[in-house]
Amino acid sequence: MNGDCWKMIGRALLVSLAFCTTANAQNASSPDSAHQDAASSGRTYKARPTQLRRSTLLQPYHPADEADFNSGFLPESSYPMPSILMAPYFGKGGRPASKRQTTLLPPSFDNWLEQDGVFGDPMGWRSYLQDHGVSMGGRYFEDTSANATGGRARAGRYADEFAFNVDIDFKKMTGLSLGMIHFMMTDRRGAGLGNALPVVNSPQEIYGAGEYSHLTQLSWEMVWNKYVDTEVGEINTENDFEQSSTYWGGNLYCQFQNNGLCGMPQSIAMNSGYGFYPSAYPGAWVKFYPAGNDHYLIQFGAYSVDPRITERRRAWNLGLGGATGMFLPFQLGWHQGGKDDYSGPLQTNVKIGGYWDTTEVHDVYSQLKSYGVPAQLAQNVQSPKVRGRFGGWFQFDRMLERDENDPRRSTAFFGSFTWGDPRTAVAPYLMTLGLVRKGTFPGRPDDTISLGGKIIWINPKLSHWVRGMQNSGYKDLYRPGTESALELNYGYRPARWLLIRPGFQYYWRPGATSRYKDVLLFDMEAGITF
């Protein structure tokens, strides 16, 4: 057994210990304070605690007759993340909200299962810190995938990620409206299945960007008034542009393991300098709310483009040392819905956006080697440089229904279309669709069943070039076209802080060519919120 195997076994043992670690009961920290102007306008306070992108968190249900219910120490997040934590439900006649825990251990096993994290809030210290402006969080997440049929070879892979975040809320700490400081780091390990198959979009959404520790965020966010929010620092684009909407307090796209679905529509990162999780890029954004509420949104951003950001030596890099240009996105948004997904109008969101990337890159013919074209043949193709890339996207999602007899159970749908610069984009078109049901069976209101798919189109210029070479006698070349994938999974939540999500994925034309047979793979995700 080699060293990597021992490392994976050691990490698995550490996770197992978490289940045996003593924890405490449900905590009940006080709600986040809101900026006075934003609160008076009825708009939700937008300066969000960092929380853990792609963590296991969904937010608590707040019934109308439980105005004093306290959601605990893990506040709402809109970061791209697959979600574990579902809300406890306190309807009419239900048990009252728990008080802050004052002991080290939970009073019962049921209390341990119902608390927000496996370690809970020992002696109330965690909620005490949050009340005074310091919030901390963490989680473990793993993706395991193995193909049963198809692809280049049979293979199985395991990858995991640990994450930790700290937020400082100056309003709580000092009484002054000075915004929030966000810090987050992640540590990834393991191996990916995508290159072994191979496929265009990885079946493991947390693999990639370097299997080591990363600075993921170090920024300052400020709500200036009910019309304007800003953030500046080491951030990534994935959180605020072409991002998933938030349903039940968590990321809708990341109810899937396939990386073509989870996080954001992946082609935008393939075609431009779009900054993706878990790396951090120097950047800033500004959001305008013309009506003083969240119904309408106009936002702009500016981010450094650094093609070497995933190198180990740059994982904690600060500054513009590796910058080759700027990624300049904009987005328009429309939203309707209630104060949460358990009451009021059914949530609906529409987003339209685009970008300009100032980087100088070679045109799309420089990507021929990615599709099996021999180097000696590809090097004869002219691939001039192009200054500037552009693209855009359209996103729609809606809660289709909410059960009348149990508001914890509902169904949401999403769809997206992304396009890129035909001169340079290796995959200029991507479409995604997904359907998520929360509340699968009687007695399982927090379990989910999710069905989703994606289709990605490789640039037709590459396809036409390969076809021409085939017609010239190069019969061992395979013409790139489309890659499609479908995923079905079941999210089982035996505890609020624990997710076990088995599923399967099917790829048509893996790698976007007919070189290998279609792929059927089985996968397992598991996550623990600390």
Secondary structure by P-SEA (a helix, b strand, c coil): ccaaaaaaaaaaaaaaaaaacccccccccccccccaaaaaaccccccccccccccbbbbbbbccccccccccccccccccccccbbbbbbccccccccccccccccccaaaaaacccccccccaaaaaaaaacbbbbcbbbbbbbbbccccccccccccbbbbbbbbbccccccccccbbbbbbbbbbbcccccccccccccccccccccccccccccccccccccccccccccccccccccbbbbccccccccccccccccccccccccccccccccccccccbbbbbccccccbbbbcbbbbbbccccccccccccccccccbbbbbbbcccccccccccccccbbbbbbccccccccccccccccccccccaaaaaabbbbbbccccccbbbbbbcccccccccccccccccbbbbcccccccccbbbbbbccccccccccccbbbbbccccccccaaaaaaaaaaaaaccccbbbbcbbbbbbbbbbbbccccbbbbbbbbbbccccccccccbbbbbbbbbbbcc
